[in-house]
Amino acid sequence: MATAVRYSLEELGLVAPGRSVEVRVPPYGAVQVIAGQVHRRGTPPNVVEMSADVWLALVVGDLAWDDALSSGTVSASGGRSDLTPYLPLMRSSR
């Protein structure tokens, strides 16, 4: 699971380069993505955090971003924290 999370966070960084949003999947990793105002110190104003299971479901399209937000399984703060344009990163083979 750790490898899948880290790999997919790296992929997100490639498709959404930038440093305006921090995506956190504890305890496995975090990445700064999406072009915009760069954050340098302290807690960024745009933070997305979720469990590894939820992240991987989003990555393969088994869970929609809006469904994850409405169910409370994703915590997203800040005006730039919508990851809809970047997810899913890969399609599930199901």
MISE-620881 format. One record per residue (C-alpha): x, y, z; residue number from 1; residue in one letter. Coordinates in nm, 3 decimals. Layout:
{{X,Y,Z},NUM,"a"}
...
// end
This chain:
{{0.000,0.000,0.000},1,"m"}
{{0.281,0.240,0.086},2,"a"}
{{0.439,0.196,-0.258},3,"t"}
{{0.109,0.250,-0.437},4,"a"}
{{0.040,0.569,-0.241},5,"v"}
{{0.388,0.711,-0.295},6,"r"}
{{0.387,0.627,-0.665},7,"y"}
{{0.044,0.780,-0.721},8,"s"}
{{0.137,1.095,-0.528},9,"l"}
{{0.441,1.130,-0.755},10,"e"}
{{0.215,1.086,-1.059},11,"e"}
{{-0.018,1.357,-0.928},12,"l"}
{{0.285,1.584,-0.901},13,"g"}
{{0.360,1.521,-1.269},14,"l"}
{{0.008,1.591,-1.396},15,"v"}
{{-0.055,1.887,-1.164},16,"a"}
{{0.283,2.056,-1.117},17,"p"}
{{0.304,2.341,-0.871},18,"g"}
{{0.316,2.415,-0.502},19,"r"}
{{-0.012,2.580,-0.409},20,"s"}
{{-0.189,2.272,-0.263},21,"v"}
{{-0.052,2.009,-0.029},22,"e"}
{{-0.203,1.660,-0.062},23,"v"}
{{-0.141,1.444,0.244},24,"r"}
{{-0.193,1.069,0.278},25,"v"}
{{-0.055,0.988,0.622},26,"p"}
{{0.157,0.804,0.713},27,"p"}
{{0.275,0.731,0.359},28,"y"}
{{0.342,1.065,0.198},29,"g"}
{{0.253,1.414,0.088},30,"a"}
{{0.305,1.616,-0.226},31,"v"}
{{0.267,1.980,-0.323},32,"q"}
{{0.079,2.028,-0.649},33,"v"}
{{-0.118,2.270,-0.868},34,"i"}
{{0.025,2.591,-1.008},35,"a"}
{{-0.049,2.909,-0.820},36,"g"}
{{0.081,3.104,-0.528},37,"q"}
{{0.373,2.917,-0.371},38,"v"}
{{0.358,2.848,0.000},39,"h"}
{{0.691,2.849,0.185},40,"r"}
{{0.641,2.823,0.565},41,"r"}
{{0.395,2.676,0.812},42,"g"}
{{0.070,2.509,0.722},43,"t"}
{{-0.032,2.578,0.362},44,"p"}
{{-0.369,2.749,0.305},45,"p"}
{{-0.477,2.471,0.066},46,"n"}
{{-0.454,2.125,0.222},47,"v"}
{{-0.615,1.797,0.121},48,"v"}
{{-0.586,1.499,0.355},49,"e"}
{{-0.727,1.147,0.350},50,"m"}
{{-0.650,0.785,0.433},51,"s"}
{{-0.457,0.562,0.197},52,"a"}
{{-0.767,0.356,0.111},53,"d"}
{{-0.962,0.665,0.011},54,"v"}
{{-0.670,0.807,-0.188},55,"w"}
{{-0.622,0.488,-0.387},56,"l"}
{{-0.997,0.463,-0.456},57,"a"}
{{-0.985,0.819,-0.594},58,"l"}
{{-0.673,0.741,-0.799},59,"v"}
{{-0.835,0.449,-0.983},60,"v"}
{{-1.181,0.602,-1.014},61,"g"}
{{-1.362,0.374,-0.769},62,"d"}
{{-1.461,0.685,-0.569},63,"l"}
{{-1.562,1.025,-0.703},64,"a"}
{{-1.413,1.342,-0.553},65,"w"}
{{-1.755,1.492,-0.470},66,"d"}
{{-1.865,1.169,-0.300},67,"d"}
{{-1.548,1.160,-0.092},68,"a"}
{{-1.598,1.520,0.018},69,"l"}
{{-1.966,1.480,0.101},70,"s"}
{{-1.902,1.164,0.303},71,"s"}
{{-1.627,1.334,0.503},72,"g"}
{{-1.358,1.085,0.404},73,"t"}
{{-1.155,1.370,0.252},74,"v"}
{{-1.062,1.685,0.437},75,"s"}
{{-1.004,1.973,0.193},76,"a"}
{{-0.941,2.333,0.290},77,"s"}
{{-0.870,2.634,0.074},78,"g"}
{{-1.006,2.759,-0.253},79,"g"}
{{-0.764,2.562,-0.470},80,"r"}
{{-0.808,2.224,-0.303},81,"s"}
{{-1.044,2.071,-0.562},82,"d"}
{{-0.866,1.776,-0.724},83,"l"}
{{-1.150,1.691,-0.964},84,"t"}
{{-0.954,1.790,-1.279},85,"p"}
{{-0.672,1.547,-1.187},86,"y"}
{{-0.862,1.240,-1.067},87,"l"}
{{-0.876,0.959,-1.145},88,"p"}
{{-0.508,0.931,-1.231},89,"l"}
{{-0.552,0.574,-1.358},90,"m"}
{{-0.857,0.369,-1.441},91,"r"}
{{-0.949,0.055,-1.252},92,"s"}
{{-0.947,-0.259,-1.465},93,"s"}
{{-1.280,-0.369,-1.314},94,"r"}
// end
